[in-house]
Amino acid sequence: MEIRSVSSAAALRVTGIVFGVVIALRFLWIAHVIFIVAFLGMLLGLAIARAADGLERIHIRRAFGAPLVVLAAVGLFIGGGAILAPSLRQQTQQIGRELPRLIDAAEQRLNRTPAKSLVNPPQQKQQDGLRGQLAREIRNSLRFLFPLVSSIFGAIGGLVLVLFIAMYVAVEPGLYKEGLLHLVPHAKRERAKEVLTTLAMTLRRWLLARLIAMVLVGTLTGIGLAVLRVNGAIALGVLAGLLEFVPFFGPFFSAVPAIGVAMLDSPQKALWVVVLYVVMQQLEGNVITPLLLEKRLDIPPVLTIVAVSALGVVFGVVGMLIAEPLLAAVLVATKMLYVSDVVGDEVKIGSG
């Protein structure tokens, strides 16, 4: 067997590449908050750019149109919050009063079963029952779910940064696209332009569809809970709409408090609430999203679950928010640049 010698220059080059990759990954890990904020800003900027395109057609310059869209969206959000704030505050307080009753009732039932040792172990103080255990678990969950947000000021600062990044991307989207294309050799530049255009269209379509689905799901869920006479229907509907942004796990998290509140009235009402949430998810997955997306994102459900879980464990809720669009971008680039260009297989970015 012939053994080829490796030159010192080649060895140094490989070593330099390895160290460069390690340093880059370390830098990405240290500054991951900034990259997540930048990704969210660019994602939102793609949607705002489409609205700015429409304003530009009626002779409103992008430099004014993009900030106008941002201000209108913020104003609409604040106005809607101001209108719903009294009802939300009242219903949230009502839910806060009723959930401890549900926990106490569940603890009493468990104490009459062999599982009572799990609720009140012998070494545990009597007053620290199921409610105390849940309180500790919630505190631990908050540390897990929100590792990127250490304070209210940090959350507000991140949101402001996202809005400014989105506004600048919407004002001059071509500037950043051309900047990326300058990094690509001339022979591959047309293909790179096609990939970037497809990525932007895919992410914009996903975000707009997700936002509209959030509004529809939140509204219909709130109406359904009100028809079932569940306490706190408005607050629970708003929660369902907000958590709709997180695929798979969001609807489950939003259903738990609604089922708990309904259980205080009767098991039958709780069962109807379960049916309502199942119907809403079927409606969202099979009617609302396909109607909003002319071409559905061809993402295998298992990949979505793994991506959301992995990024949620590492980055918390913010990681769960960016998991699906980030996975969509990676799949589009992989299909176009590897499966199609390297392997030679014909692939479709979406299916009708």
Steps between C-alpha positions, in 0.01 A plus 500: 500500500642834394523763770509856372686760701325816600687823448553740788300768317200268460518396865513861612208585272285220642599594856413864431160402358423282802599773746303755297186287512540442876549871566202589279276250680618631837425855392155397376429336835608805699309744278202275422253752647603758241469250216154390615386862523648569154321198353167610648560852370577379148198268508270786598675732254413270210131533583523877546684527167198354322276766656757767409489374140127570494545849641776568247255426220286790620807730501593474869875461527631196682689722746160623622289195417692246710498707823134579433418128485693437824327787679160386374563144621621618841207739529254225406654268759493765774146607408372143505676441830345815647153389393539148635705594806208539749341169400837323486599629844168398653496156339866435575440578866197272493707217352770566759241457777344186352810301409611460866154352570558249221844411641356453850217283363750289305716463812202382702415239239862383486515473879221244481704282263826300533674785310476730803863426592602677177315814608598505868812294564560411867796733534307791350327760712125463504433854382724453197263287294419481133471878471848551643646238270336660197627842606856367514461331162365821345794699635740244358313504168523877481876480538501245219253676273642851525880472523542784250280749682651596833280804558208697363743760370693232315180374337395850395849576370500181294158581356609853406812359334291252302272780378793719393670214315171417328450863400848534350464169312163613361637839390785356293459122455707505182801643683538194723422258217769655279743494790454125538531446125839675499630210711410250226719437190360645176443154352262408787346842554181444299428178688571673830259778404232241426559330837483830692180599318341164582610525863355848538170396338476185715567680829269791414220262406552298819495806728189657347316168512602443861391848612161470331456151646577638847223759469247250362580226750497742794169655392324170426632338820381796708155485336481124554595530867244779546230280343596223743484760780855440616624767740772722357413423137660819365825453690519133400427588137780758498732240653403247231568755226842597637615142556387404150833647383679201659418190293383177670580607857324838505143366459563241772627763745200724427250216547617402851368807692176501299434135586586568864260794525222298333563209739398723791148509356465142384693215332254520211590862431870413516440225243328750269799733538731216395279440197510873418880515506533183292257639242684832493833331432351288225342811353831689516706218355264388224303812405645831624870444426448333158273787394752760614796326339466457125785248527538326833842477657601140450640446850477149650319519837771298677766751394285785630451330837873426533598855396252667736601272788875541442495878465258525791737308727800709394348848459162482676181650360687722254661190352159340460377812318772490234519120465246452220604793275868415554432138410305613192794714386749215554281255307454739208875562474578128535252399233610763250878495557562135585212271399440679170845636406729229642294181510302590191154402629201710407347656810205724577524778754128483573200300398171642400 
